[in-house]
Amino acid sequence: MKVPIISEVKNQGVDPEYLFWIGCAGSFDERSKKVTKAFIKILNKANVSFAILGKEESCTGDPAKRAGNEFLFQMKAISNIEILNLYKVKKIVTTCPHCFNTLKNEYPELGGNYEVIHHTQFINKLIKDGKIMVSGGSFKGKKITFHDPCYLGRANNVYEPPREIIKKLDSELVEMKSCKSKSLCCGAGGAQMFKEPEKGNKDINIKRSEEALKTKSEIIAVGCPFCNIMMSDGIKSIGKDVSVLDVAQMIEKAENL
């Protein structure tokens, strides 16, 4: 895919409106790479002026901060802020709620002040503004449940944009027992993604996957790379044939981008 790199386009005198912050999962995890590609296709379809940092992008420092290493977090954050400010970045869009929360809420006190948007908010706005036209496609009439990412929902009160997108696909949105402000964590947040689970009678991603299956939905929609991994693994462990898809992938598939 031809993706504009900010250093290259700036040298050509182009000033992109948005920086697409891809994040570690979106760059390296095979499942999350599909979401990155799907979102780039949506951006191109809507003729959005954007660029990525490319090799200059580093981890936001979120896992280090959640694991208690504030020193490492600040090192990562200050380094990123210097690069972002060098390119005079004003608006950032990201497919990862962890990056979204860190860039939006924790970078300002270190000198990084940006308008940060999650990709579900961004896609929903593109649809409302008529930049992309959405029809049900292969999702028409299907039961879909949405798993709220912790750092999108409870941490930032963003609940409706992903649901509005799903409803625009002419599908039936079915809520889980624990949803929105009472949603369950997938088990990956707080740097738990990178360690073994503590002792208990059931892993949280299995418990959450079981709750999703109780809705009798054909698709579990997510808006976070960590949730995608944990829910996919949970469904696989239970042995059910239910798709786990990011909202961006659903728009890509519905529109055949």
C-alpha positions as CSV (number, residue, x, y, z in Angstrom):
1,M,0.0,0.0,0.0
2,K,1.2,3.5,-0.8
3,V,1.0,5.4,2.5
4,P,2.2,9.0,2.8
5,I,5.1,9.4,5.3
6,I,5.0,12.8,7.1
7,S,8.7,13.6,6.6
8,E,8.4,13.0,2.8
9,V,5.2,15.0,2.3
10,K,6.4,17.9,4.4
11,N,9.6,18.0,2.3
12,Q,7.2,18.4,-0.8
13,G,5.5,21.3,0.9
14,V,2.4,19.3,1.8
15,D,0.8,19.8,5.2
16,P,-1.4,16.9,6.0
17,E,-4.5,17.6,8.2
18,Y,-4.3,14.4,10.2
19,L,-1.5,12.2,11.5
20,F,-2.6,8.6,11.6
21,W,-0.9,7.1,14.7
22,I,-0.7,3.4,13.9
23,G,0.5,2.0,17.3
24,C,2.6,-1.1,18.1
25,A,-0.2,-3.6,17.5
26,G,-1.3,-2.0,14.3
27,S,2.3,-2.2,13.1
28,F,3.4,-5.6,14.2
29,D,0.4,-7.9,15.1
30,E,-0.9,-9.8,12.0
31,R,-4.5,-9.4,13.0
32,S,-4.1,-5.7,13.8
33,K,-2.3,-5.0,10.5
34,K,-5.5,-5.9,8.7
35,V,-7.3,-3.1,10.7
36,T,-4.6,-0.6,9.8
37,K,-4.9,-1.5,6.1
38,A,-8.7,-1.3,6.3
39,F,-8.7,2.1,7.9
40,I,-6.2,3.5,5.4
41,K,-8.5,2.3,2.6
42,I,-11.3,4.2,4.3
43,L,-9.1,7.4,4.6
44,N,-8.2,7.1,0.9
45,K,-11.8,6.5,-0.1
46,A,-12.9,9.7,1.7
47,N,-9.9,11.7,0.3
48,V,-8.7,12.5,3.8
49,S,-5.4,14.5,4.0
50,F,-3.2,12.3,6.3
51,A,0.2,10.9,6.8
52,I,2.0,8.5,9.2
53,L,5.3,8.9,11.1
54,G,6.7,5.6,9.6
55,K,9.9,4.6,11.3
56,E,9.8,7.7,13.5
57,E,6.8,6.4,15.3
58,S,7.5,4.7,18.7
59,C,5.4,3.3,21.4
60,T,3.3,5.9,23.3
61,G,4.6,4.5,26.6
62,D,1.2,3.3,27.7
63,P,2.2,-0.2,28.7
64,A,5.2,1.1,30.7
65,K,3.0,3.6,32.6
66,R,0.3,1.0,33.4
67,A,3.0,-1.4,34.6
68,G,4.3,1.3,37.0
69,N,7.4,2.5,35.1
70,E,6.7,6.2,35.0
71,F,10.3,7.0,34.1
72,L,10.3,4.9,31.0
73,F,6.8,6.3,30.1
74,Q,8.1,9.9,30.3
75,M,11.2,9.0,28.2
76,K,9.0,7.6,25.5
77,A,6.4,10.4,25.7
78,I,8.9,13.3,25.5
79,S,10.7,11.7,22.6
80,N,7.4,11.3,20.7
81,I,6.2,14.8,21.6
82,E,9.5,16.3,20.2
83,I,8.9,14.6,16.9
84,L,5.2,15.5,16.7
85,N,5.9,19.1,17.6
86,L,8.7,19.2,15.0
87,Y,6.2,18.4,12.3
88,K,3.6,20.8,13.8
89,V,1.0,18.0,14.2
90,K,-2.4,19.4,15.3
91,K,-4.7,16.4,14.8
92,I,-4.1,12.7,15.4
93,V,-6.4,9.8,14.6
94,T,-5.6,6.3,15.9
95,T,-7.2,2.8,15.8
96,C,-5.9,2.0,19.4
97,P,-7.9,3.3,22.4
98,H,-4.7,2.9,24.5
99,C,-2.8,5.2,22.2
100,F,-5.9,7.5,22.0
101,N,-6.2,7.8,25.8
102,T,-2.4,8.4,26.3
103,L,-2.0,10.9,23.6
104,K,-5.2,12.7,24.5
105,N,-5.0,12.8,28.3
106,E,-1.4,12.2,29.4
107,Y,0.7,14.0,26.7
108,P,-0.6,17.5,27.4
109,E,1.2,17.8,30.8
110,L,4.5,17.0,29.0
111,G,4.0,19.5,26.3
112,G,2.1,17.5,23.7
113,N,-1.3,19.2,23.0
114,Y,-3.2,17.6,20.1
115,E,-6.8,17.0,19.0
116,V,-6.9,13.2,19.3
117,I,-9.7,11.2,17.6
118,H,-10.5,7.5,17.8
119,H,-11.1,5.8,14.4
120,T,-14.7,4.9,15.3
121,Q,-15.5,8.6,16.0
122,F,-13.7,9.5,12.7
123,I,-15.5,6.9,10.6
124,N,-18.8,7.9,12.1
125,K,-18.1,11.6,11.2
126,L,-17.1,10.6,7.6
127,I,-20.4,8.8,7.2
128,K,-22.4,11.7,8.7
129,D,-20.6,14.2,6.5
130,G,-21.3,12.1,3.4
131,K,-17.6,11.5,2.7
132,I,-18.3,7.7,2.5
133,M,-21.5,6.0,1.7
134,V,-22.4,2.9,3.7
135,S,-24.9,0.1,3.0
136,G,-25.4,-3.1,4.8
137,G,-23.6,-5.3,2.3
138,S,-22.8,-8.7,3.7
139,F,-23.8,-7.5,7.2
140,K,-27.4,-6.7,6.4
141,G,-29.8,-8.3,8.9
142,K,-27.0,-10.0,10.9
143,K,-26.9,-9.9,14.7
144,I,-23.8,-8.0,15.9
145,T,-22.7,-7.3,19.4
146,F,-20.1,-4.6,20.3
147,H,-17.5,-5.0,23.0
148,D,-16.6,-1.7,24.6
149,P,-12.8,-1.1,25.0
150,C,-12.0,0.2,28.5
151,Y,-9.9,3.1,27.3
152,L,-12.5,4.2,24.8
153,G,-15.6,3.7,26.9
154,R,-15.2,4.1,30.6
155,A,-12.0,6.2,30.4
156,N,-13.2,8.6,27.7
157,N,-17.0,8.2,27.6
158,V,-17.1,7.3,23.9
159,Y,-19.9,4.8,23.5
160,E,-22.2,5.8,20.6
161,P,-20.0,6.3,17.5
162,P,-19.2,2.5,17.0
163,R,-22.8,1.6,17.7
164,E,-24.1,4.2,15.2
165,I,-21.7,2.7,12.6
166,I,-23.0,-0.8,13.2
167,K,-26.6,0.3,12.9
168,K,-25.8,2.0,9.5
169,L,-24.9,-1.4,8.2
170,D,-28.6,-2.4,8.4
171,S,-27.6,-5.0,11.1
172,E,-29.2,-5.8,14.4
173,L,-27.1,-4.5,17.3
174,V,-27.5,-6.8,20.3
175,E,-26.1,-5.6,23.6
176,M,-24.3,-7.8,26.1
177,K,-25.4,-8.0,29.7
178,S,-22.3,-6.0,30.7
179,C,-22.0,-3.1,28.3
180,K,-21.1,0.6,28.0
181,S,-20.2,2.0,31.5
182,K,-20.7,-1.5,33.0
183,S,-18.7,-3.3,30.3
184,L,-16.1,-6.0,31.2
185,C,-12.4,-5.7,30.3
186,C,-11.1,-8.1,27.7
187,G,-8.2,-8.8,30.1
188,A,-5.4,-7.1,28.2
189,G,-5.5,-3.5,29.6
190,G,-3.1,-2.2,32.3
191,A,-0.2,-4.0,30.6
192,Q,-1.8,-7.3,31.4
193,M,-1.4,-8.1,27.7
194,F,2.3,-8.8,28.3
195,K,2.1,-11.1,31.4
196,E,0.6,-14.3,32.4
197,P,-2.9,-14.1,34.1
198,E,-3.1,-14.4,37.9
199,K,-4.6,-17.5,39.4
200,G,-8.4,-17.8,39.2
201,N,-11.0,-20.3,38.0
202,K,-11.4,-18.6,34.5
203,D,-9.5,-16.2,32.3
204,I,-11.4,-12.9,31.9
205,N,-11.3,-13.1,28.1
206,I,-13.1,-16.4,28.2
207,K,-15.7,-15.0,30.6
208,R,-16.2,-12.0,28.2
209,S,-16.4,-14.2,25.1
210,E,-19.0,-16.4,26.8
211,E,-21.1,-13.3,27.5
212,A,-20.8,-12.2,23.9
213,L,-21.9,-15.7,22.7
214,K,-25.0,-15.5,24.9
215,T,-26.3,-12.7,22.6
216,K,-26.5,-15.2,19.8
217,S,-24.6,-12.7,17.6
218,E,-22.9,-13.8,14.4
219,I,-20.2,-11.1,14.7
220,I,-18.4,-9.6,17.7
221,A,-17.4,-6.1,16.8
222,V,-14.4,-4.4,18.5
223,G,-12.6,-1.1,18.3
224,C,-9.3,-2.0,19.9
225,P,-6.4,-4.2,18.8
226,F,-6.0,-5.7,22.3
227,C,-9.7,-6.5,22.5
228,N,-9.5,-8.0,19.0
229,I,-6.7,-10.4,20.1
230,M,-8.3,-11.3,23.4
231,M,-11.8,-11.9,22.1
232,S,-10.5,-13.8,19.1
233,D,-8.5,-16.1,21.4
234,G,-11.4,-16.4,23.8
235,I,-13.8,-17.5,21.0
236,K,-11.2,-19.9,19.6
237,S,-10.7,-21.5,23.1
238,I,-14.4,-22.0,23.4
239,G,-14.5,-23.6,20.0
240,K,-17.2,-21.5,18.4
241,D,-17.3,-20.2,14.8
242,V,-18.0,-16.5,15.4
243,S,-16.2,-13.7,13.7
244,V,-14.4,-11.0,15.6
245,L,-14.0,-7.9,13.5
246,D,-12.9,-4.3,14.1
247,V,-15.4,-1.7,13.0
248,A,-13.0,-0.5,10.3
249,Q,-12.9,-4.0,8.8
250,M,-16.6,-4.1,8.8
251,I,-16.9,-0.9,6.8
252,E,-14.1,-2.1,4.4
253,K,-16.0,-5.4,3.8
254,A,-19.4,-3.7,3.5
255,E,-18.1,-1.2,0.9
256,N,-15.6,-3.6,-0.8
257,L,-12.9,-0.9,-0.6
